[in-house]
Amino acid sequence: MINDVPARSAYELPEGLTDWDLVAVGRGTPGGELLRRYWHPVALAGEATDLPRPIRYLGENLVLFRDGQGSVGLFHPRCAHRGTSLLFGRVEEDGIRCCYHGWKFATDSGRCLDQPCEPDGGVARGRIAQPGYPVVERHGAIWAYLGPPSRMPSFPRFSIFENMSPDEEGIAFYISMTGTDPAIPVEYNYFQLYENFVDPLHVPILHFMISGPQFGELWGGNEKDWASELQWTETPHSMVRNTRFTGPEGKPCARVTETVLPCMAFMPSLIEPNGPATEITWIQPIDDTHHRVMILQRTRRGAAPPRMDDFHRYGPERKTWPELTAEEHQRYPGDHDAQRGQGTVTLHSEEHLAQSDRGVVRLRRRFKEQCALVAEGGDPVGLSFDDGIFPVGAGVFPAN
């Protein structure tokens, strides 16, 4: 159990690093290199079509497409021939053809298949490849690995998606706390939302004392009880939060969440108020100053994704985010307001952490430790190289 807050030196920035270094996602930064060692869901499956789509992820601009055989490609946009963007390329049966001089690249490998302006279609075409990343289509999303090829782990098998019945499926969708288009990235650093998952004591303040009850019944329990019994434990791959509360009929319950590297959390279901988790909340680091949230969910086949408006209401009139006036936004703030209010990239070095921040302290410490491990040539926690199953223990359960 974690019940300590370390001395200030334990959460100060490592020597030579700045606030920005730990939350920057670009290639060559400590955090960016750590993030690149994991598979990420970079797009919804439906976003990959025969019309090339611009994708930005971990500060990189990429092009996503689906060829005539249904295979998905994720390439750097600058054509290996003369540098024009493959965003204007023509998707064909087995690859994508540049609009400028017609060089065609294979969807799976990027290998050049044809150079129509060259004799015999390009006698040296096999030596050319368009840079890109390996992808896997699973659980309604397109996943990509953006790290070093020699350290690529197995695609993660999460226990919540194992042994699905014929009437179940995995789906993916974006969510927004503001009622705006959830596909549009939010304008502040991803880590500010990531830390929210290990900060349960903001719930009785922000979501109850300040703004009134903002959650629907499916989130479980009386918000005032969330701080009464809170326990932290750690596994080799996650930080586990066990919050005890008074459930229906006055029975004690436990709400268990898991916060997992690189930027995901397993939460109790949005659909069922009790039982094991059925979804992954994944914070997508678009770049240093933008993020987006994707849900990957096990559900009944053909079921529609839940609407966040069904769970988040504001003020005594229980309004949705777009319905609030400017004054009501100030009087009844939510998570987005609090996190965006920290700035585009918050300054950890200017904070004064306390006992209630012990989850945040532990997450930052673990993140820094894994950054250092990767910099030293090691493999971070939570990876599998033997197709092992990633166990998920989150959910809402009866408490003893």
C-alpha positions in Angstrom: 0.0 0.0 0.0 1.2 3.5 -0.8 0.6 5.9 2.0 3.7 8.1 1.8 4.5 11.4 0.2 8.3 11.5 -0.4 10.6 14.4 0.4 10.5 17.2 -2.2 13.7 15.9 -3.8 11.9 12.7 -4.8 9.6 14.5 -7.2 11.9 17.3 -8.4 12.9 17.1 -12.0 16.0 15.0 -12.7 19.2 17.1 -13.2 19.3 18.6 -16.7 15.6 18.1 -17.4 12.9 20.7 -17.6 9.2 20.6 -17.0 8.7 20.4 -20.7 11.1 17.4 -21.2 9.0 15.0 -19.1 5.7 15.7 -20.9 7.0 16.4 -24.4 6.1 13.6 -26.8 8.5 14.2 -29.7 11.2 11.8 -30.9 14.3 12.2 -28.9 12.7 13.5 -25.7 12.6 11.3 -22.6 8.8 11.0 -22.5 8.5 10.7 -26.3 11.0 7.8 -26.4 9.1 6.0 -23.6 5.8 6.5 -25.3 7.2 5.0 -28.6 7.9 1.7 -27.0 4.2 0.8 -26.8 1.5 0.1 -29.4 -0.9 3.0 -29.6 -4.5 3.2 -31.0 -3.9 6.1 -33.4 -7.2 6.2 -35.3 -10.6 4.6 -35.5 -10.9 1.8 -38.0 -13.5 3.7 -40.0 -11.0 6.6 -40.5 -8.8 4.4 -42.8 -10.4 4.6 -46.3 -9.3 4.8 -49.9 -8.9 8.6 -49.4 -5.6 9.3 -47.6 -6.2 10.9 -44.2 -3.8 13.1 -42.3 -2.9 11.7 -38.9 -0.9 13.5 -36.2 0.5 11.5 -33.3 3.4 11.9 -30.9 4.2 15.1 -32.8 4.6 13.3 -36.2 2.5 14.0 -39.3 1.5 10.8 -41.0 -0.8 9.6 -43.7 -3.4 6.8 -43.1 -5.1 4.8 -45.8 -6.8 1.5 -46.6 -6.0 -0.2 -49.9 -8.3 -2.2 -52.2 -7.6 -5.4 -50.4 -8.6 -3.9 -47.1 -5.1 -3.6 -45.6 -4.1 -0.4 -43.7 -1.0 1.6 -44.3 0.5 4.4 -42.1 3.3 6.3 -43.9 5.2 9.5 -43.5 3.7 11.9 -46.0 6.8 13.0 -47.8 7.2 10.8 -50.9 10.6 9.0 -51.0 11.0 10.1 -54.6 10.8 13.9 -54.8 9.1 14.8 -51.5 5.5 15.7 -52.4 2.8 14.7 -50.0 1.2 11.3 -50.2 -1.9 13.0 -48.8 -2.6 13.6 -52.5 -1.7 10.0 -53.5 -4.0 7.6 -55.2 -4.8 4.5 -53.2 -4.8 1.3 -55.3 -5.4 -2.4 -54.8 -2.1 -3.1 -53.1 -0.6 0.3 -52.2 -0.6 4.0 -52.7 0.7 5.8 -55.7 2.3 9.3 -55.5 0.4 11.9 -57.5 3.6 13.6 -58.9 5.5 10.9 -60.8 3.4 7.8 -60.0 5.8 5.8 -57.8 3.7 3.2 -56.0 4.5 1.9 -52.5 3.2 -1.4 -50.9 0.8 -1.0 -48.1 2.4 -3.4 -45.7 6.1 -2.8 -46.2 6.4 0.6 -48.0 8.5 -1.2 -50.7 8.4 0.6 -54.1 6.3 -1.5 -56.5 6.3 0.6 -59.6 8.1 3.6 -61.1 6.2 4.3 -64.3 8.5 7.0 -65.6 11.5 4.6 -65.4 12.5 1.8 -67.9 10.8 -1.5 -67.0 8.9 0.2 -64.2 12.2 1.0 -62.4 14.9 -1.7 -62.4 16.1 -0.5 -58.9 12.7 0.0 -57.4 13.2 -2.8 -54.9 15.9 -0.7 -53.2 13.5 2.1 -52.3 10.9 2.0 -49.5 8.5 4.7 -48.2 9.0 5.2 -44.4 6.1 4.2 -42.3 5.0 2.2 -39.3 3.6 -1.3 -38.6 -0.2 -1.3 -37.9 -2.7 -3.7 -36.4 -6.5 -3.3 -36.8 -8.1 -4.5 -33.5 -11.0 -3.6 -31.2 -12.4 -1.1 -33.7 -9.2 0.9 -33.9 -6.0 1.2 -35.9 -3.0 0.6 -33.7 0.6 1.6 -34.6 4.0 1.0 -33.2 6.2 4.1 -33.7 9.3 2.9 -31.8 12.6 1.1 -32.8 11.9 -2.0 -34.9 14.4 -4.1 -33.0 12.4 -3.5 -29.7 8.9 -3.9 -31.0 6.8 -5.9 -28.4 3.9 -8.2 -29.2 0.6 -6.6 -29.8 -1.1 -6.3 -26.4 -3.8 -8.8 -25.6 -6.0 -7.3 -22.9 -8.0 -9.7 -20.8 -11.2 -7.7 -21.2 -11.2 -8.6 -24.9 -10.5 -12.3 -24.5 -13.1 -15.0 -25.0 -15.8 -12.8 -26.5 -19.0 -14.5 -27.5 -20.4 -14.3 -31.0 -22.8 -11.5 -29.9 -20.0 -9.4 -28.6 -17.4 -7.1 -30.3 -14.8 -4.6 -29.6 -15.6 -1.0 -30.7 -13.7 2.3 -30.4 -14.9 5.9 -30.3 -13.7 9.3 -29.2 -15.2 11.1 -26.2 -15.4 14.7 -25.2 -16.2 16.3 -21.9 -17.2 19.6 -23.6 -19.9 18.5 -26.0 -17.7 19.6 -28.9 -16.6 17.3 -31.7 -14.6 14.6 -29.9 -12.4 14.0 -32.9 -10.9 17.5 -32.5 -7.9 17.5 -30.3 -8.0 19.3 -26.9 -5.5 22.1 -26.5 -3.4 21.2 -23.6 -0.8 18.5 -22.8 -2.0 14.9 -22.4 -0.3 14.4 -19.1 -2.6 16.8 -17.3 -5.5 14.5 -18.1 -3.4 11.4 -17.5 -2.7 12.5 -13.9 -6.5 12.9 -13.3 -6.8 9.2 -13.1 -4.6 9.0 -10.1 -6.2 12.0 -8.4 -9.5 10.7 -7.0 -9.7 13.3 -4.2 -10.5 16.0 -6.7 -13.9 14.2 -7.1 -15.6 15.3 -3.8 -14.3 18.8 -4.3 -14.6 19.7 -8.0 -17.5 17.4 -8.9 -19.5 17.8 -5.7 -18.6 20.7 -3.4 -17.8 23.2 -6.1 -20.1 22.2 -9.0 -22.7 19.9 -7.5 -23.0 16.2 -8.5 -21.9 16.0 -12.1 -21.9 12.2 -12.7 -24.7 9.9 -13.6 -25.6 7.0 -11.3 -23.6 4.5 -13.4 -20.4 6.0 -12.0 -21.3 4.5 -8.6 -21.6 5.8 -5.1 -22.0 9.0 -3.3 -19.2 11.4 -4.4 -18.8 12.5 -0.7 -17.7 9.0 0.2 -14.9 8.8 -2.3 -12.3 10.2 0.1 -13.4 8.0 3.1 -11.4 4.9 2.3 -8.7 5.1 -0.4 -6.0 2.6 -0.9 -3.2 2.5 -3.4 -1.3 -0.6 -4.5 1.1 -1.2 -7.4 1.6 -4.1 -9.7 4.5 -4.7 -12.1 2.4 -3.0 -14.8 -0.1 -0.6 -13.2 -1.1 1.6 -10.3 -4.3 0.3 -8.7 -6.7 2.6 -6.8 -9.3 1.0 -4.6 -12.0 3.4 -3.4 -14.6 2.1 -0.9 -18.0 3.7 -0.9 -21.6 3.0 0.2 -23.4 1.4 -2.7 -27.1 0.5 -3.2 -29.1 -0.6 -0.2 -26.2 0.7 2.0 -23.9 -2.1 1.1 -20.1 -1.5 1.0 -18.6 -1.5 -2.4 -15.2 -1.0 -3.9 -14.4 1.0 -7.1 -11.2 -0.2 -8.6 -9.3 1.6 -11.3 -6.0 0.9 -12.9 -3.7 3.6 -14.4 -1.2 2.0 -16.8 1.7 3.2 -19.0 2.0 4.6 -21.5 -1.2 6.7 -21.2 -4.3 4.5 -20.5 -6.6 3.7 -17.7 -9.0 0.8 -17.0 -12.2 2.2 -15.5 -15.5 0.8 -14.3 -17.9 0.4 -17.2 -19.8 3.3 -18.7 -22.6 0.8 -19.5 -22.9 -1.5 -16.4 -22.8 0.0 -12.9 -21.3 -3.1 -11.3 -18.9 -5.8 -12.3 -15.5 -5.9 -14.1 -14.3 -3.3 -16.4 -15.2 -3.6 -20.1 -13.2 -0.8 -21.6 -9.9 1.0 -22.0 -9.7 4.8 -21.7 -6.7 5.9 -23.9 -5.3 9.4 -23.9 -3.8 10.0 -27.3 -0.8 12.3 -27.2 -1.2 14.2 -30.4 1.7 16.5 -29.8 3.1 18.5 -26.9 0.1 20.7 -26.6 -2.8 18.6 -27.9 -4.5 15.4 -26.9 -7.7 13.4 -27.6 -9.4 10.6 -25.7 -10.4 7.3 -27.2 -12.5 4.6 -25.6 -12.0 0.9 -26.6 -14.9 -1.0 -25.4 -16.2 -4.6 -25.2 -19.9 -4.5 -25.9 -22.9 -6.2 -27.5 -22.5 -6.5 -31.2 -24.2 -3.5 -33.0 -24.7 -1.5 -29.8 -24.2 2.3 -30.1 -21.5 4.0 -28.1 -22.7 5.7 -25.0 -23.1 9.5 -25.1 -21.0 11.4 -22.6 -23.9 13.8 -22.1 -25.7 11.0 -20.4 -23.1 11.0 -17.7 -21.9 14.6 -17.4 -24.4 17.3 -16.4 -23.7 20.7 -14.9 -25.4 23.0 -12.4 -28.8 22.7 -10.7 -30.6 22.5 -14.0 -28.4 19.5 -15.1 -27.3 21.2 -18.4 -25.0 19.8 -20.9 -21.7 21.6 -21.6 -22.9 23.5 -24.7 -26.1 24.6 -22.9 -24.1 26.5 -20.2 -23.8 30.2 -20.3 -20.4 31.9 -19.8 -21.3 32.6 -16.2 -22.4 29.0 -15.6 -19.1 27.7 -17.0 -17.4 29.6 -14.2 -19.8 28.6 -11.5 -20.0 24.8 -12.4 -16.5 23.9 -13.8 -15.6 20.3 -14.8 -12.4 18.4 -15.4 -11.8 20.2 -18.7 -11.8 23.6 -17.0 -9.6 22.5 -14.2 -7.0 20.9 -16.4 -7.0 23.5 -19.1 -6.8 26.1 -16.3 -3.3 24.7 -15.5 -2.1 26.1 -18.8 -1.1 24.5 -22.1 1.7 22.7 -20.3 1.6 23.0 -16.6 4.8 23.7 -14.6 5.5 20.9 -12.1 8.4 22.8 -10.6 6.0 25.5 -9.4 3.6 23.2 -7.5 3.4 22.5 -3.8 2.3 18.8 -3.5 0.7 17.5 -0.4 -0.6 14.2 1.1 -3.7 14.1 -1.1 -1.4 14.2 -4.2 0.3 10.9 -3.4 -1.1 9.2 -6.5 0.2 12.0 -8.7 3.6 11.7 -7.1 3.7 8.0 -7.6 2.7 8.2 -11.3 5.3 10.9 -12.0 7.9 8.9 -10.2 7.1 5.8 -12.2 7.0 7.7 -15.4 10.5 9.2 -14.8 11.9 5.8 -13.7 10.7 4.2 -17.0 12.1 7.2 -19.0 15.4 6.5 -17.4 15.2 2.8 -18.1 14.5 3.3 -21.8 17.4 5.8 -22.0 19.7 3.2 -20.5 18.6 0.6 -23.2 16.0 -1.3 -21.2 12.4 -2.2 -21.9 9.7 -0.4 -19.9 7.0 -2.1 -17.8 3.8 -3.6 -19.3 5.3 -4.9 -22.5 5.0 -8.5 -23.7 7.3 -10.2 -26.1 5.7 -13.6 -26.0 2.0 -12.9 -26.8 1.0 -12.9 -23.1 -2.3 -11.6 -21.8 -2.5 -8.3 -20.0 -4.7 -8.8 -16.9 -7.3 -6.2 -16.0 -8.7 -6.0 -12.5 -10.7 -2.8 -12.6 -14.4 -2.6 -11.9 -17.0 -2.1 -9.2 -17.3 -5.0 -6.8 -18.9 -5.8 -3.4 -16.5 -5.0 -0.6 -15.8 -7.3 2.4 
